[in-house]
Amino acid sequence: MAEIRITTVSPSSPLLRQIKELGDSQSATLGFLPAGAFDEFAVRKKVIAATNADGALLGYTLYRVAREMAFVVHLCVDPAHRRQGVAKALHDALVEATQDFRGLQLRCRREYEATKVWPGFGYSKIDEIPGRGKDGKPLVVWRIDHGHKDLFTDLDEAPERSHALKVAIDANIFYDLDPQNASPPEESMYLEADWLKDAIEIRVTAEVSVEIDRNDDPAARKRQLNRYRTYPKAQAPRQRLLALAEKLENLFGKPNSEQDRSDLRHLAHAMGAGCSVFVTRDQRLLDKSEKVAESLAIAVLRPAQLIVHVDELLQGDAYAPARFSGTTLHVRRITHEDVNGLLAAFQIDKLGETRKGFRELLTSCMAASPETSTFVVEDEGGEEIKPLALYACKLNQGQLVVPMLRVQDDQLGATMIRHLLFRLLTSAAEQACGKFVVSEPLLPTQAVRALQEDHFLKAGKGWERALIPKILSQAEAAREINAVRSPAVHVPQERGEYRLVGGAAAASTIEHVFWPLKIADGDLPTYIVPIRPEWAKHLFDEGLAMGELFGVDMGLAFNREGVYYKAARPRMEAPGRILWYVSQDPMQIRASSRLVEVRLGGPKELFSLYKRLGVWNWKDVFGCAHKNLDTSIMALRFDDTLLFNSPVALDRIRSILRDAECPSPLMTAHRVPPGVFERIYRLGTNK
């Protein structure tokens, strides 16, 4: 058998062009994928190639990661080199590259020859779903478990597609996807790719039915209406639709025709139904996409743009602070005068809750004061004050217990609950709690999903999450994790050594799952990153510095994750850690964050990718690039920020760096040894 060489493909590799050509030649079975998506996978180091000894391409695979699971997008072997072990070599490399995740998953049409291959590679069938292709033939969902699933919360208990990005399409995309369309635009057909079905849920706007009715052919109307009925709908309630249409008219100007009015109603329905993305080929709407995103928190994209950036959109959908832009949020303790209004706002009728039952829960939380504190989060920015969230919490024997946790049943509520959970987690960490318990008796699907994503486990009638507010060695961390998770969880270790398998990615994931745990002797690169006080204030400091669940400016306190821009050098690697050094008065290291992603690119590209994370406007990002569109800059995406209760002053920082014989160029980002991180972190957190 000829030698097979495996390599990870970089964006500049000549192999990438060959991979695109091979993928295009096999698109009938692989599905459509735009060239920009191949580039994006290469940037993320998610493209693996197989070559022979002469460097000729034999095949490739590319994959994506979401919810701690790796998903196979393509596994393709050149037809001239099939049945020579290339697929197995590629798949073995894929398994090795994804060992730090829960497993591998893919979808494959049942009638494809590859269906016979997957069991031999170790896959098990977990589901079968109808396909959306012209023939409607089923897709089989295959999965490999990498054996450390218990380290992560099992996300499979929730309905499979509750996590999917909700994408609304207008009439032109709807007609493009018609199986009887003889020559549909290729970019619209990207939306039908089997690999996307894990990531997006396509919804047609209610306005599509109006456009169908304009057709004079009754047979065509009937057929298209039947197609329309097969899709989930994006439909805004009437009053919401009218209000949003008015906002859009202010943005776009008065429509000049019925078709123009229809275009705006498509977008209004998408926004009113809580969709995060609106896909269209209408250039008039696309020309206003940046303004729409800034003003109305929905992305207006072409199909190809959605495909290229689906993972950023999917990851940011639930957490984006931009969803709270333009709001004036306020948190306060509730009084008995609030009860009737809160009953109307937060009673969960669809789960069978009665008004009497909810009143008893609410009043019991209030009666347990002062041990239990009950709060309402309100938006005071409109003509009327709108309640957004209701929760109660208490400290009980080293645990933070939340007996009531309610949000509005809409997309904003799904975002709110994730941010609210992190604020409560932060409070629990500050109180050195070992456990966070949510005992709320009624939780809708979106709340359950949020708890699972935050690594809560079902415990009796409630949910629990372990916190380890310590800095430990790998051996100590392994023992502590096995102690706090019952029944005992196996944390993979190298035989004969107390070192966690998986390197930096595994260490970062473990610190995330058991936040605010820190592993002192892990393989995570750590950087001291200077930041000006105004950016520290907006990105992480103002809301938390008060020692409260929420700070003065609620909009800022919702920054569960953030992005920071800097010069392209020195280079940094993710996953890693950041120690934030406030470079002007008070000149202290004030916080630590998990470094999730490092991205190089032009200012326009990076701003487009990360504007959902707020704070930086275009002027700021452009200024970081010295007002040159061709200058590369660096975006650091971070989360899990813990503010130090004892900030570490400049003279102490310099002393620690001298002891470690480490240079101290504090005016630029630089990497420091693990021992430096441990000393600074212990000082900052009094541990």
SELOKOL-196436 format. One line per field, with one value per residue (C-alpha): z, x, y. Coordinates in Angstrom, 1 decimal, always signed. Layout:
c3 = (Z	...)
c1 = (X	...)
c2 = (Y	...)
// end
This chain:
c3 = (+0.0	-0.9	+1.9	+3.2	+4.8	+7.0	+7.5	+8.9	+6.1	+6.6	+4.7	+2.7	+1.8	-2.0	-0.9	+0.0	-3.7	-4.6	-1.7	-3.0	-6.5	-5.2	-2.9	-5.8	-8.1	-5.4	-4.4	-5.6	-2.5	-0.2	-0.7	-1.6	+0.3	-0.8	-1.3	+1.6	+4.0	+3.0	+3.9	+7.2	+8.2	+7.3	+9.5	+12.4	+11.7	+11.0	+7.6	+7.4	+4.1	+3.1	+0.5	-1.0	-0.7	-3.7	-2.0	-4.3	-2.7	-2.0	+0.1	+2.9	+5.8	+7.5	+10.7	+13.0	+16.8	+18.7	+22.2	+22.9	+20.1	+16.8	+13.6	+10.3	+7.5	+4.7	+4.4	+0.8	-1.1	-4.6	-6.7	-8.2	-4.7	-3.1	-1.4	-0.6	+3.1	+2.6	+4.3	+7.3	+7.6	+7.4	+9.9	+12.4	+12.2	+12.7	+15.8	+17.2	+16.5	+18.3	+21.4	+23.7	+22.7	+23.7	+20.4	+16.6	+14.9	+11.3	+9.1	+5.9	+3.5	+4.1	+0.5	+0.2	+0.1	+3.0	+5.3	+5.2	+6.2	+9.4	+11.6	+10.7	+11.9	+15.2	+14.8	+16.2	+14.8	+17.1	+15.0	+11.6	+10.3	+7.1	+4.6	+2.9	-0.5	-3.6	-3.0	+0.8	+1.5	+5.2	+6.9	+9.4	+12.4	+13.4	+16.5	+18.1	+21.8	+22.8	+26.2	+28.5	+28.0	+31.7	+32.0	+30.2	+30.8	+28.7	+26.3	+24.7	+27.2	+25.6	+22.3	+19.6	+17.7	+20.6	+20.2	+16.5	+15.0	+14.0	+10.4	+8.6	+4.8	+2.5	-0.7	-3.0	-1.0	-0.5	-4.3	-4.8	-2.6	-4.6	-5.8	-9.2	-9.7	-12.7	-12.2	-8.6	-7.6	-6.2	-3.1	-2.0	-2.4	+0.3	+2.8	+1.9	+2.8	+5.2	+7.5	+8.3	+9.8	+13.1	+13.1	+11.7	+11.6	+8.5	+9.0	+6.4	+7.2	+7.2	+4.5	+2.1	+2.1	+0.9	-1.9	-2.9	-3.2	-5.8	-8.3	-10.9	-11.5	-9.0	-9.5	-8.7	-5.7	-4.3	-4.8	-3.2	-0.3	+0.4	+0.4	+2.7	+5.2	+5.6	+7.1	+10.7	+10.6	+11.5	+12.4	+14.6	+16.6	+14.9	+17.3	+17.3	+13.5	+13.1	+15.5	+13.9	+10.4	+11.5	+12.8	+9.6	+7.6	+9.6	+8.8	+5.1	+4.2	+3.1	+0.7	-2.9	-3.9	-2.5	-3.1	-1.0	+1.8	+1.6	+1.9	+5.1	+6.5	+5.8	+8.0	+10.6	+11.0	+11.3	+14.1	+15.9	+15.9	+17.6	+14.7	+14.9	+11.1	+8.1	+4.8	+1.5	-1.9	-1.9	-2.4	-1.0	+2.4	+2.2	+1.6	+5.0	+6.8	+9.0	+10.1	+10.8	+12.9	+14.9	+15.5	+15.6	+16.7	+13.7	+11.0	+7.4	+5.2	+1.8	+2.0	+1.4	+4.2	+6.6	+5.7	+6.1	+9.6	+10.9	+13.9	+15.1	+14.7	+16.5	+19.4	+19.8	+19.4	+23.0	+24.7	+22.7	+24.9	+21.8	+22.5	+25.5	+23.6	+23.8	+27.0	+30.5	+32.8	+36.5	+39.3	+42.6	+45.4	+44.9	+47.3	+47.9	+45.6	+42.7	+43.1	+40.8	+38.0	+38.3	+38.3	+35.0	+33.5	+34.6	+35.2	+32.9	+31.6	+29.0	+31.7	+33.6	+36.3	+38.0	+39.2	+42.8	+42.5	+41.2	+43.9	+46.6	+45.2	+44.9	+48.3	+50.0	+48.6	+49.9	+53.3	+53.7	+53.8	+54.9	+54.2	+50.7	+48.5	+45.6	+42.7	+39.5	+36.5	+34.6	+31.4	+32.1	+28.6	+27.1	+27.8	+30.3	+32.6	+31.4	+33.7	+32.0	+34.8	+38.3	+40.6	+44.2	+45.8	+49.2	+50.7	+52.5	+54.0	+51.3	+48.5	+46.4	+46.1	+43.5	+44.3	+41.6	+38.2	+35.6	+32.3	+29.5	+27.0	+24.0	+22.4	+24.6	+27.6	+26.3	+26.2	+29.6	+31.4	+30.3	+31.5	+34.7	+35.4	+34.9	+37.3	+39.9	+39.3	+39.8	+43.1	+44.2	+43.3	+45.3	+48.3	+47.8	+47.3	+46.3	+44.6	+42.8	+43.0	+41.0	+42.6	+40.6	+40.1	+36.6	+33.9	+30.2	+27.5	+27.0	+30.7	+30.8	+27.7	+29.4	+32.5	+30.5	+28.5	+31.8	+32.9	+35.5	+36.1	+37.0	+40.7	+41.9	+41.1	+40.6	+38.9	+40.4	+39.2	+41.1	+41.5	+42.6	+43.7	+44.0	+42.2	+42.2	+40.6	+37.9	+40.5	+43.0	+40.4	+39.2	+42.8	+43.6	+40.4	+41.1	+44.7	+43.7	+40.9	+42.1	+41.0	+40.4	+37.1	+35.4	+34.4	+31.8	+33.0	+31.6	+33.3	+36.0	+35.9	+37.4	+34.1	+32.3	+28.8	+26.0	+26.7	+26.6	+25.2	+27.9	+30.7	+29.3	+29.1	+32.7	+34.0	+32.2	+33.4	+37.0	+36.9	+38.8	+39.1	+37.9	+37.2	+38.3	+36.3	+33.2	+29.6	+29.1	+27.7	+29.9	+28.8	+30.7	+28.4	+29.0	+28.7	+29.2	+32.1	+29.9	+28.1	+31.3	+32.7	+29.8	+29.2	+32.7	+35.5	+36.2	+36.8	+38.9	+40.9	+43.0	+44.5	+43.4	+41.0	+38.8	+38.6	+38.0	+34.2	+33.6	+29.9	+30.7	+33.4	+30.7	+29.0	+29.7	+26.9	+25.1	+22.5	+22.8	+19.8	+19.7	+17.4	+15.4	+17.3	+19.5	+18.4	+20.9	+21.1	+22.2	+24.3	+27.0	+29.9	+30.2	+33.2	+32.6	+33.5	+33.7	+32.1	+33.5	+37.0	+39.1	+37.1	+38.5	+37.3	+38.1	+36.5	+34.8	+31.8	+29.7	+26.2	+23.8	+20.4	+18.7	+15.3	+12.9	+10.1	+8.7	+10.8	+8.7	+8.7	+12.5	+13.3	+11.2	+13.1	+16.6	+16.7	+18.5	+21.5	+21.9	+23.4	+20.4	+17.6	+14.1	+14.8	+17.7	+15.6	+12.6	+15.0	+16.3	+12.7	+12.4	+10.0	+7.4	+6.0	+4.9	+8.3	+10.2	+13.8	+16.4	+18.1	+21.4	+22.3	+26.0	+28.7	+32.3	+33.7	+37.4	+38.9	+41.6	+45.0	+45.7	+42.6	+42.2	+42.0	+39.6	+42.0	+43.1	+39.4	+38.6	+41.7	+40.6	+37.1	+38.3	+40.6	+37.6	+35.4	+33.0	+30.9	+32.0	+28.9	+30.5	+27.7	+25.3	+25.7	+26.6	+27.7	+31.3	+32.9	+34.8	+38.1	+37.5	+36.8	+40.0	+42.2	+40.7	+40.7	+44.4	+45.3	+43.4	+44.8	+48.3	+47.8)
c1 = (+0.0	+1.3	+2.4	-0.3	+0.8	-1.6	-1.4	-3.5	-4.1	-3.4	-5.1	-2.0	-1.4	-1.5	-3.5	-6.5	-7.1	-7.0	-9.3	-11.9	-11.7	-12.1	-15.0	-16.8	-16.3	-18.1	-20.8	-23.6	-23.0	-21.2	-23.6	-22.7	-20.0	-18.8	-15.1	-15.2	-16.3	-13.3	-11.1	-12.9	-12.4	-8.7	-8.3	-9.7	-7.3	-10.3	-9.1	-7.1	-5.6	-4.2	-1.4	+1.0	+4.8	+4.9	+2.5	-0.4	-3.9	-5.6	-8.5	-9.5	-11.8	-13.1	-15.1	-16.7	-17.2	-20.3	-21.6	-18.4	-19.2	-17.2	-19.3	-18.0	-18.8	-16.9	-14.9	-13.9	-11.4	-10.5	-12.3	-8.9	-7.6	-10.6	-10.3	-6.7	-7.0	-7.2	-10.6	-9.5	-6.3	-8.2	-10.8	-8.1	-6.5	-10.0	-10.6	-7.1	-7.8	-11.1	-10.2	-10.8	-14.5	-17.4	-17.3	-17.8	-21.2	-22.3	-25.3	-25.4	-28.2	-29.3	-29.0	-25.3	-22.6	-20.9	-23.7	-21.9	-18.6	-19.6	-20.2	-16.8	-15.2	-16.9	-20.1	-23.5	-26.8	-28.6	-31.4	-33.0	-34.6	-36.3	-34.1	-34.9	-33.6	-35.7	-36.4	-37.0	-35.0	-34.0	-30.7	-29.1	-27.4	-24.2	-22.1	-18.8	-18.4	-14.9	-15.3	-15.2	-18.7	-19.4	-16.8	-19.2	-22.9	-25.0	-26.8	-28.8	-31.7	-33.1	-35.0	-32.4	-33.0	-33.7	-30.2	-30.4	-29.9	-33.3	-33.0	-35.8	-36.0	-38.0	-39.9	-36.9	-35.0	-38.2	-38.7	-35.0	-35.4	-38.4	-37.5	-39.1	-36.8	-34.8	-31.9	-31.8	-29.0	-26.1	-25.7	-29.3	-28.7	-26.0	-28.8	-29.9	-26.5	-27.0	-24.2	-26.1	-29.1	-27.4	-26.8	-29.8	-33.6	-35.0	-38.3	-40.3	-41.8	-45.5	-45.2	-44.3	-47.9	-48.9	-46.4	-47.7	-51.2	-50.0	-49.5	-52.4	-52.0	-54.2	-52.3	-49.0	-50.5	-51.8	-48.5	-46.4	-48.9	-48.5	-44.7	-45.1	-47.0	-44.1	-41.8	-41.8	-43.1	-41.5	-44.6	-44.8	-47.9	-49.9	-49.0	-45.3	-45.4	-46.8	-44.3	-41.4	-42.5	-42.7	-39.1	-37.9	-39.6	-37.7	-34.5	-35.2	-37.5	-41.1	-41.7	-42.4	-44.4	-46.3	-43.3	-41.1	-43.7	-43.7	-39.8	-40.0	-42.8	-40.6	-37.9	-40.4	-41.8	-38.3	-37.4	-40.8	-40.5	-37.1	-35.0	-31.3	-30.7	-32.7	-31.5	-32.3	-30.9	-32.7	-29.9	-31.9	-32.1	-28.5	-27.3	-28.7	-27.5	-24.9	-27.4	-30.1	-27.6	-26.6	-30.2	-32.3	-30.0	-30.7	-28.2	-29.3	-27.2	-26.9	-27.0	-23.2	-22.5	-24.6	-22.7	-19.3	-20.0	-22.6	-20.5	-19.9	-23.6	-24.6	-22.3	-23.2	-26.9	-27.7	-25.1	-24.8	-24.8	-26.0	-29.4	-29.6	-28.3	-30.6	-32.2	-32.1	-32.1	-32.6	-32.6	-34.5	-36.0	-39.7	-42.4	-46.0	-47.3	-45.5	-47.1	-50.1	-48.0	-45.3	-47.9	-49.2	-45.7	-44.1	-46.8	-46.0	-49.4	-48.1	-46.5	-49.8	-49.0	-51.9	-52.0	-52.6	-49.5	-47.2	-48.5	-47.6	-44.1	-43.5	-44.9	-43.0	-39.7	-40.7	-41.7	-38.3	-36.5	-33.9	-32.3	-33.9	-33.7	-36.2	-35.4	-37.0	-35.0	-36.8	-36.3	-37.1	-36.2	-39.7	-42.9	-43.8	-41.5	-41.2	-40.2	-37.6	-36.6	-37.6	-35.4	-34.8	-31.5	-30.1	-26.9	-27.3	-24.3	-21.8	-24.3	-26.1	-29.7	-32.1	-35.7	-37.2	-35.8	-38.2	-37.7	-39.9	-40.7	-39.1	-35.6	-34.6	-35.6	-33.3	-30.4	-31.4	-31.3	-27.8	-26.5	-28.4	-27.0	-23.5	-24.1	-25.4	-22.4	-20.1	-21.8	-21.5	-17.8	-17.3	-18.9	-16.6	-19.7	-19.0	-22.3	-25.0	-28.5	-31.5	-34.6	-37.2	-40.0	-41.0	-38.4	-39.3	-37.1	-35.0	-34.1	-33.2	-31.1	-29.3	-28.6	-27.2	-25.0	-23.7	-22.8	-25.6	-26.7	-30.2	-30.4	-33.8	-36.3	-33.6	-30.3	-26.9	-23.5	-20.2	-17.9	-14.3	-13.1	-9.5	-6.2	-4.9	-2.3	-3.5	-3.4	-5.4	-7.9	-8.4	-9.1	-11.4	-13.4	-14.0	-15.0	-17.6	-19.3	-21.2	-21.2	-17.5	-16.4	-13.3	-11.0	-8.6	-5.0	-1.8	-0.8	+1.7	+1.5	-0.9	-1.3	-4.6	-4.8	-5.5	-3.2	-4.3	-7.8	-8.6	-7.3	-9.3	-12.5	-12.0	-11.5	-14.7	-16.8	-15.7	-15.2	-13.6	-11.2	-7.6	-5.1	-1.7	+0.5	-1.6	-0.4	-2.5	-0.5	-1.1	-0.7	-0.6	-2.6	-2.6	-6.0	-6.9	-9.3	-12.2	-12.1	-11.7	-14.7	-16.9	-15.6	-15.6	-15.0	-17.9	-20.7	-18.7	-16.6	-19.6	-19.6	-23.2	-25.0	-25.6	-23.8	-24.8	-25.1	-27.0	-26.2	-22.5	-23.0	-24.4	-21.0	-20.7	-18.2	-16.3	-13.8	-10.7	-8.7	-5.0	-2.1	-1.3	+1.9	+3.1	+1.3	-1.0	-2.5	-5.9	-7.1	-5.3	-5.7	-5.6	-4.5	-5.9	-3.4	-5.1	-2.3	-3.2	-4.2	-4.6	-2.0	-3.1	-3.9	-7.6	-9.1	-8.5	-10.4	-10.4	-9.0	-11.3	-10.2	-7.4	-8.2	-6.1	-7.7	-8.5	-10.6	-13.7	-13.7	-13.1	-15.7	-18.3	-17.5	-17.6	-19.8	-22.4	-20.0	-20.6	-18.5	-16.1	-17.7	-16.4	-14.5	-12.6	-11.7	-10.7	-8.5	-6.8	-5.7	-4.4	-7.3	-5.9	-8.3	-5.3	-3.7	-4.1	-5.1	-5.9	-9.2	-9.2	-12.5	-12.7	-15.2	-15.3	-14.0	-13.3	-12.7	-10.0	-11.1	-7.5	-6.1	-2.3	-0.4	+2.4	+5.3	+4.2	+3.8	+7.3	+8.7	+7.0	+8.3	+11.8	+11.7	+10.7	+13.4	+10.7	+10.8	+8.2	+7.1	+3.8	+2.8	+2.3	+0.8	+3.3	+3.3	+4.3	+5.2	+2.6	+4.3	+3.7	+0.1	-0.3	+1.3	-0.7	-4.0	-3.5	-2.7	-5.7	-8.2	-6.7	-6.3)
c2 = (+0.0	+3.5	+5.8	+8.1	+11.3	+13.4	+17.1	+19.9	+22.4	+26.1	+28.9	+29.6	+25.9	+25.1	+22.0	+24.2	+25.0	+21.3	+20.5	+23.0	+21.5	+18.0	+19.1	+20.8	+17.8	+15.6	+18.1	+15.8	+13.6	+16.1	+18.9	+22.5	+24.4	+27.9	+28.6	+31.0	+28.2	+26.1	+29.1	+29.6	+25.9	+26.3	+29.4	+27.4	+24.4	+22.2	+20.8	+17.6	+16.4	+13.0	+13.1	+10.6	+10.8	+13.2	+15.6	+14.8	+15.2	+11.8	+13.1	+15.4	+15.9	+19.0	+19.3	+21.8	+22.0	+23.0	+22.2	+20.2	+17.8	+17.6	+17.3	+15.9	+18.2	+16.4	+13.2	+12.9	+10.7	+11.3	+8.6	+7.5	+6.6	+4.9	+1.5	+2.2	+3.0	+6.8	+7.2	+5.2	+7.2	+10.5	+9.3	+8.1	+11.6	+13.1	+11.0	+12.0	+15.7	+15.7	+13.6	+16.5	+16.7	+14.4	+12.6	+12.8	+13.1	+13.1	+12.8	+10.7	+9.8	+6.3	+5.2	+6.3	+3.6	+5.3	+4.1	+0.7	+2.3	+4.2	+1.2	-0.2	+3.1	+2.7	+4.8	+3.9	+5.0	+7.4	+8.8	+8.9	+12.1	+13.1	+14.9	+18.2	+17.2	+16.9	+13.3	+13.7	+10.5	+10.0	+11.0	+8.7	+10.4	+8.5	+9.1	+8.0	+8.5	+9.4	+7.9	+11.0	+12.1	+12.2	+15.0	+17.2	+17.6	+15.3	+17.7	+15.0	+15.1	+18.2	+18.1	+17.7	+21.0	+23.3	+24.6	+25.3	+28.7	+30.0	+31.3	+33.0	+33.1	+35.3	+34.4	+34.5	+31.9	+29.9	+29.7	+28.9	+25.8	+24.5	+21.0	+21.8	+24.8	+23.8	+26.2	+27.5	+29.9	+27.7	+29.8	+29.1	+25.4	+25.6	+25.8	+22.2	+20.7	+17.8	+18.9	+22.1	+20.4	+20.2	+23.9	+25.7	+25.6	+27.2	+29.1	+30.8	+34.2	+34.5	+37.1	+34.2	+33.1	+36.7	+36.5	+33.1	+34.5	+37.0	+34.2	+34.1	+30.4	+28.5	+25.2	+26.9	+28.7	+25.4	+23.6	+26.4	+26.7	+23.0	+23.5	+26.5	+24.4	+22.0	+24.6	+26.0	+29.6	+32.9	+35.0	+38.0	+38.9	+41.7	+44.5	+43.5	+43.3	+46.7	+48.3	+46.6	+47.6	+51.2	+51.0	+49.5	+52.3	+54.8	+52.9	+52.2	+55.0	+54.8	+51.8	+52.8	+49.7	+46.8	+44.6	+47.0	+46.8	+43.0	+43.0	+44.9	+42.7	+39.6	+41.2	+42.3	+38.8	+37.4	+39.8	+39.5	+35.7	+35.8	+34.7	+35.6	+35.6	+36.7	+35.2	+36.9	+37.8	+41.1	+43.6	+46.5	+44.7	+43.5	+47.0	+48.0	+44.9	+46.6	+49.3	+46.6	+44.6	+47.7	+48.9	+45.7	+42.9	+40.6	+39.6	+40.1	+37.8	+36.1	+32.3	+32.0	+34.4	+32.3	+29.2	+30.8	+32.2	+29.7	+28.6	+32.2	+32.9	+29.7	+30.3	+34.0	+33.6	+32.8	+35.0	+38.1	+41.3	+43.2	+41.8	+44.1	+47.2	+50.1	+48.8	+50.4	+47.4	+47.6	+45.0	+45.5	+43.5	+42.8	+44.0	+42.6	+45.3	+43.7	+40.2	+40.5	+42.0	+39.3	+36.5	+37.8	+38.1	+34.8	+32.2	+29.2	+28.2	+25.8	+23.6	+23.4	+25.9	+27.5	+31.1	+29.8	+27.5	+30.2	+32.7	+30.1	+29.7	+33.4	+34.3	+31.5	+32.9	+36.4	+35.0	+33.3	+36.8	+37.7	+34.3	+34.3	+37.4	+37.8	+40.1	+41.3	+42.5	+45.2	+47.2	+50.8	+52.0	+52.1	+53.9	+51.1	+49.2	+45.6	+42.7	+40.5	+38.1	+37.0	+35.0	+34.1	+33.0	+32.1	+30.8	+27.4	+25.5	+26.4	+26.2	+28.9	+27.7	+29.3	+28.2	+30.4	+31.3	+32.8	+34.7	+35.7	+32.9	+34.4	+34.7	+37.5	+35.4	+32.6	+35.1	+36.6	+33.3	+32.5	+35.8	+35.5	+32.1	+33.5	+36.4	+33.9	+31.6	+34.6	+35.4	+31.8	+31.8	+35.0	+33.4	+30.3	+28.0	+24.4	+23.9	+25.9	+24.3	+25.4	+23.9	+25.9	+23.3	+24.4	+25.0	+25.5	+23.9	+27.0	+27.1	+23.4	+23.9	+26.8	+24.7	+21.8	+24.1	+25.5	+22.0	+21.5	+17.9	+16.7	+15.9	+14.7	+17.4	+20.1	+20.8	+21.0	+22.4	+21.8	+24.8	+24.4	+27.8	+26.7	+26.6	+23.1	+20.8	+18.3	+15.5	+17.5	+18.6	+15.0	+13.9	+16.8	+16.4	+12.7	+13.7	+16.4	+14.5	+11.5	+8.8	+9.2	+10.5	+9.3	+12.1	+10.7	+10.6	+9.3	+6.1	+6.4	+10.2	+12.8	+14.6	+15.2	+13.8	+16.3	+19.2	+22.8	+22.1	+19.5	+21.8	+24.8	+22.6	+21.3	+24.8	+25.9	+23.0	+23.5	+27.2	+29.0	+26.1	+26.8	+24.1	+25.4	+23.0	+22.7	+23.2	+26.4	+29.4	+32.4	+36.1	+39.3	+41.7	+45.4	+47.2	+50.8	+51.6	+52.6	+49.2	+47.3	+49.2	+48.2	+44.7	+43.3	+45.7	+48.1	+45.6	+43.3	+45.7	+46.6	+43.1	+42.7	+40.4	+43.4	+46.7	+50.2	+49.8	+46.5	+46.5	+46.2	+43.6	+41.2	+40.8	+37.0	+36.9	+39.6	+40.5	+42.7	+44.0	+44.6	+44.8	+41.6	+41.1	+39.5	+36.3	+34.6	+31.1	+29.8	+28.1	+29.9	+32.4	+36.2	+38.2	+41.7	+44.5	+47.9	+49.9	+53.4	+54.4	+52.2	+50.0	+46.7	+43.2	+43.2	+40.0	+36.7	+35.3	+32.2	+32.9	+31.1	+32.2	+34.3	+35.6	+37.6	+39.7	+43.0	+45.5	+45.2	+41.4	+41.2	+43.9	+42.0	+38.8	+40.1	+43.2	+41.1	+41.2	+44.9	+47.7	+48.3	+50.3	+50.5	+53.7	+52.0	+48.9	+51.0	+53.0	+49.9	+49.2	+52.8	+53.6	+51.2	+48.6	+46.5	+46.3	+43.0	+43.2	+40.6	+39.8	+38.0	+36.3	+35.5	+34.4	+33.1	+36.4	+36.5	+39.9	+39.9	+40.9	+42.0	+43.5	+43.0	+46.2	+47.1	+46.8	+43.4	+42.3	+43.4	+41.6	+38.3	+38.7	+39.3	+36.2	+34.2	+35.7	+36.8	+40.0	+42.5	+44.5	+45.4	+47.8	+44.9	+41.5	+38.8	+35.2	+34.2	+30.9	+28.9	+29.8	+33.5	+32.9	+30.9	+33.5	+36.4	+34.5	+33.5	+37.1	+38.4	+35.9	+35.5	+31.8)
// end
